[in-house]
């Protein structure tokens, strides 16, 4: 008879010498089973929707152009969960267009997150999913922005906390810094342990909970923890392209997101977190596939508009530029010139034609230094 895996136990509070209690999570590199049959159904649905998204992304020509917009949206939304106020329009616009100093700081943080995502996805070609990769992503996330003093790329050497102004009124106090390295080693072993009988999506969900509970950095833990979800999906081969980012679901249900994580620590209720996480995967994968379908329809509409509204020679150039606009839908005339390898006057003429054809919306109202938005395309990622 096969012995059933023990019930999940989140961890214990440890009294520290300076008067506060920190939470030490139990090690997770063990097998885990659940009793709630709803998890089985959600797991099946999630894998089915991820499979459909994966298959569809293989069929979409030039999918990498569109993936760039998913990355920008993830960076914007995941950062917004942490308090930044940059929207996707602003993230794509030149920094100089933002007059407010705080908005410029927010813009910098989102740009760093975009760099961290792109670096991490690319680096999976050379490195396995590892603490080393996570630290390199964190270095790019915090370098040169408001968190630069929070040891970018370094595991913390002091106590941190969540909520409240001090340790005395903190909502949650993660493990003592002397325990973090061991906990991360255990988590990394969990990622690669083939003997642990846990489905991949359950492993990813448990990883996010454990990482957020360990809170290994002084800043940026939420953003890196959410990035880990996509990295895990790609590294396991569940997704061939990084087309799914779940932060949008977490942001829409922010209080439930935090409550679900807290409920594991407070009540050992891992099953509640798994149901919430898998529901998010199902909804996000379905939405991502729908977005890809709408992109294909819109591209066909744009190309038909160019064919009917522009000459053959100019139309061919316009389509080449259009393809690149799918990864850079907010542009100046100078940007268009670079994208099409054309002169400024030619780029200006293309922009004017796109505006007449209602493909472009001009943002500034100025006669010079104009900024154009591929508005209908951009709106697909704001829906």
HELIX and SHEET records of a PDB file:
HELIX    1   1 UNK A   37  UNK A   59  1                                  23    
HELIX    2   2 UNK A   63  UNK A   81  1                                  19    
HELIX    3   3 UNK A   88  UNK A   92  1                                   5    
HELIX    4   4 UNK A   95  UNK A   97  5                                   3    
HELIX    5   5 UNK A  101  UNK A  123  1                                  23    
HELIX    6   6 UNK A  131  UNK A  142  1                                  12    
HELIX    7   7 UNK A  167  UNK A  169  5                                   3    
HELIX    8   8 UNK A  177  UNK A  192  1                                  16    
HELIX    9   9 UNK A  200  UNK A  214  1                                  15    
HELIX   10  10 UNK A  221  UNK A  235  1                                  15    
HELIX   11  11 UNK A  247  UNK A  252  1                                   6    
HELIX   12  12 UNK A  254  UNK A  267  1                                  14    
HELIX   13  13 UNK A  270  UNK A  309  1                                  40    
HELIX   14  14 UNK A  312  UNK A  325  1                                  14    
HELIX   15  15 UNK A  333  UNK A  340  1                                   8    
HELIX   16  16 UNK A  344  UNK A  356  1                                  13    
HELIX   17  17 UNK A  375  UNK A  380  1                                   6    
SHEET    1   A 2 UNK A  11  UNK A  15  0                                        
SHEET    2   A 2 UNK A  21  UNK A  25 -1                                        
SHEET    1   B 3 UNK A 330  UNK A 332  0                                        
SHEET    2   B 3 UNK A 371  UNK A 373 -1                                        
SHEET    3   B 3 UNK A 361  UNK A 362 -1                                        
END                                                                             
